[in-house]
Amino acid sequence: MSSLLANHAWYELVGPLTLVAALLLCYWYINTIIKSPHYNATNTQKRYFFTAVSLFYLVEGSPFAVIADDYLVSALILQLSIMAFVAVPLFILSLPTQFLTVFFWRHRRSKIAGFLFKYPWPMAIAFNGLISVFFIPSVFNVIHGSMLLQFFYEVLLVTFAFLTWWVVIQPSEEVADHSYFMRLIYVFFMALFLMPIGIFLLVVQEPMYTAYAAASGELLPALTAVYDQQAAGGVLKFVQLLSYAFALFYLLKMWGLREEENEGKVDDDTRVVQGIVIQMNERNRRKKGRKR
């Protein structure tokens, strides 16, 4: 492995542009959020941010990126999966609510964001469609053969990942206000969307990706092109399902906390009794008024 990587220039192994981008992100977060007296970023949010940035550099700027680009399709899928299913949601979780409130206070920003997040299903279809279509061999070989197309594809994938995870996490209810039940169903169907491409990669018994077939066995002799593809399918499903399992846990936990906060609260139309929401109709309100 070391001899193969020695054939690459130092800037390929270090990724200076990715390193600069990661440092700029850190500079922005520290000066805009951490040092600001207006936002109260918790230690957990800070850990989320720096973990996300570290993962970003690790998969996009370190020698791992060279392996993903030239030697193993399973490494490429791990790279894209970490960006789309781990780094992006961690970045969203790192943003304080106060910052988001200030960012979206302008009517135009709020209106555009509200329009985007009002109908989340097309975004989920586009996000999963981008991943599935990319691994169709004819499409993959064209995109992966061009550095520019690969760059634009990754930018597009991260953008739709951001929009999709925003709906799931919903860090600001002023922009999107979907119920916990709807978001649980959303995550469940998201987990099913990538099932076909994952199974496809696991069962195909011939090399499909020409660039990686040519480099088969150079990095790990036991990992043939077919085994590499099968490992790619397993990596995709493992990272995806693990991230969605955490998302389901997060939503159920937050839903439970919301119900505890609402326990016993009463207004003119609603009562909450041991987690059960009771809507007051006109007849019940009249009876309630007579008892008074």
Solvent accessible surface area in square Angstrom, and as a share of the most:
residue,aa,sasa,rsa
1,M,115,0.52
2,S,91,0.59
3,S,78,0.50
4,L,34,0.17
5,L,25,0.12
6,A,77,0.60
7,N,122,0.62
8,H,33,0.15
9,A,35,0.27
10,W,169,0.59
11,Y,120,0.46
12,E,75,0.34
13,L,41,0.20
14,V,59,0.34
15,G,13,0.12
16,P,50,0.31
17,L,154,0.77
18,T,22,0.13
19,L,67,0.33
20,V,79,0.46
21,A,40,0.31
22,A,6,0.05
23,L,107,0.53
24,L,111,0.55
25,L,68,0.34
26,C,25,0.15
27,Y,142,0.54
28,W,81,0.29
29,Y,0,0.00
30,I,58,0.29
31,N,63,0.32
32,T,48,0.28
33,I,0,0.00
34,I,55,0.28
35,K,139,0.59
36,S,20,0.13
37,P,123,0.78
38,H,140,0.62
39,Y,34,0.13
40,N,105,0.54
41,A,13,0.10
42,T,68,0.39
43,N,104,0.53
44,T,54,0.31
45,Q,33,0.15
46,K,58,0.25
47,R,148,0.54
48,Y,71,0.27
49,F,0,0.00
50,F,72,0.30
51,T,62,0.36
52,A,6,0.05
53,V,12,0.07
54,S,68,0.44
55,L,38,0.19
56,F,42,0.18
57,Y,56,0.21
58,L,95,0.47
59,V,2,0.01
60,E,41,0.18
61,G,1,0.01
62,S,12,0.08
63,P,55,0.35
64,F,51,0.21
65,A,10,0.08
66,V,9,0.05
67,I,21,0.11
68,A,0,0.00
69,D,62,0.32
70,D,60,0.31
71,Y,18,0.07
72,L,22,0.11
73,V,1,0.01
74,S,13,0.08
75,A,7,0.06
76,L,0,0.00
77,I,1,0.00
78,L,55,0.27
79,Q,4,0.02
80,L,12,0.06
81,S,2,0.01
82,I,26,0.13
83,M,19,0.09
84,A,1,0.01
85,F,3,0.01
86,V,44,0.25
87,A,6,0.05
88,V,10,0.05
89,P,13,0.08
90,L,31,0.15
91,F,50,0.21
92,I,0,0.00
93,L,45,0.23
94,S,0,0.00
95,L,14,0.07
96,P,2,0.01
97,T,80,0.46
98,Q,75,0.33
99,F,27,0.11
100,L,4,0.02
101,T,53,0.31
102,V,76,0.44
103,F,84,0.35
104,F,28,0.12
105,W,178,0.62
106,R,129,0.47
107,H,142,0.63
108,R,190,0.69
109,R,92,0.33
110,S,37,0.24
111,K,137,0.58
112,I,99,0.50
113,A,8,0.06
114,G,26,0.25
115,F,146,0.61
116,L,73,0.36
117,F,7,0.03
118,K,123,0.52
119,Y,129,0.49
120,P,6,0.04
121,W,88,0.31
122,P,84,0.53
123,M,13,0.06
124,A,0,0.00
125,I,109,0.55
126,A,35,0.27
127,F,0,0.00
128,N,5,0.03
129,G,27,0.26
130,L,35,0.18
131,I,8,0.04
132,S,30,0.19
133,V,75,0.43
134,F,1,0.01
135,F,2,0.01
136,I,81,0.41
137,P,35,0.22
138,S,76,0.49
139,V,48,0.27
140,F,0,0.00
141,N,48,0.25
142,V,97,0.56
143,I,28,0.14
144,H,31,0.14
145,G,69,0.66
146,S,36,0.23
147,M,176,0.78
148,L,116,0.58
149,L,81,0.40
150,Q,19,0.08
151,F,120,0.50
152,F,117,0.49
153,Y,16,0.06
154,E,32,0.15
155,V,72,0.41
156,L,83,0.41
157,L,2,0.01
158,V,48,0.28
159,T,64,0.37
160,F,50,0.21
161,A,0,0.00
162,F,60,0.25
163,L,28,0.14
164,T,0,0.00
165,W,7,0.03
166,W,5,0.02
167,V,0,0.00
168,V,1,0.01
169,I,10,0.05
170,Q,14,0.06
171,P,28,0.18
172,S,5,0.03
173,E,87,0.39
174,E,122,0.55
175,V,11,0.06
176,A,4,0.03
177,D,109,0.56
178,H,34,0.15
179,S,67,0.43
180,Y,25,0.10
181,F,125,0.52
182,M,41,0.18
183,R,9,0.03
184,L,25,0.12
185,I,62,0.31
186,Y,0,0.00
187,V,0,0.00
188,F,109,0.46
189,F,84,0.35
190,M,1,0.00
191,A,16,0.12
192,L,76,0.38
193,F,68,0.28
194,L,0,0.00
195,M,71,0.32
196,P,91,0.57
197,I,14,0.07
198,G,0,0.00
199,I,88,0.45
200,F,73,0.30
201,L,0,0.00
202,L,76,0.38
203,V,90,0.52
204,V,24,0.14
205,Q,129,0.57
206,E,114,0.51
207,P,73,0.46
208,M,25,0.11
209,Y,3,0.01
210,T,93,0.54
211,A,54,0.42
212,Y,9,0.03
213,A,37,0.29
214,A,88,0.68
215,A,13,0.10
216,S,44,0.29
217,G,24,0.23
218,E,91,0.41
219,L,11,0.05
220,L,80,0.40
221,P,112,0.70
222,A,89,0.69
223,L,40,0.20
224,T,61,0.36
225,A,15,0.12
226,V,28,0.16
227,Y,122,0.46
228,D,5,0.03
229,Q,4,0.02
230,Q,43,0.19
231,A,39,0.30
232,A,0,0.00
233,G,0,0.00
234,G,31,0.30
235,V,38,0.22
236,L,3,0.02
237,K,22,0.09
238,F,134,0.56
239,V,15,0.09
240,Q,0,0.00
241,L,80,0.40
242,L,84,0.42
243,S,13,0.09
244,Y,4,0.02
245,A,54,0.41
246,F,133,0.56
247,A,8,0.06
248,L,61,0.30
249,F,135,0.56
250,Y,66,0.25
251,L,0,0.00
252,L,100,0.50
253,K,113,0.48
254,M,66,0.29
255,W,80,0.28
256,G,34,0.32
257,L,77,0.38
258,R,86,0.31
259,E,49,0.22
260,E,126,0.56
261,E,115,0.51
262,N,45,0.23
263,E,78,0.35
264,G,55,0.53
265,K,122,0.52
266,V,82,0.47
267,D,83,0.43
268,D,112,0.58
269,D,70,0.36
270,T,28,0.16
271,R,85,0.31
272,V,15,0.09
273,V,77,0.44
274,Q,154,0.68
275,G,35,0.34
276,I,114,0.58
277,V,79,0.45
278,I,75,0.38
279,Q,123,0.55
280,M,26,0.12
281,N,84,0.43
282,E,104,0.46
283,R,153,0.56
284,N,56,0.28
285,R,76,0.28
286,R,138,0.50
287,K,78,0.33
288,K,51,0.21
289,G,43,0.42
290,R,172,0.63
291,K,175,0.74
292,R,215,0.79
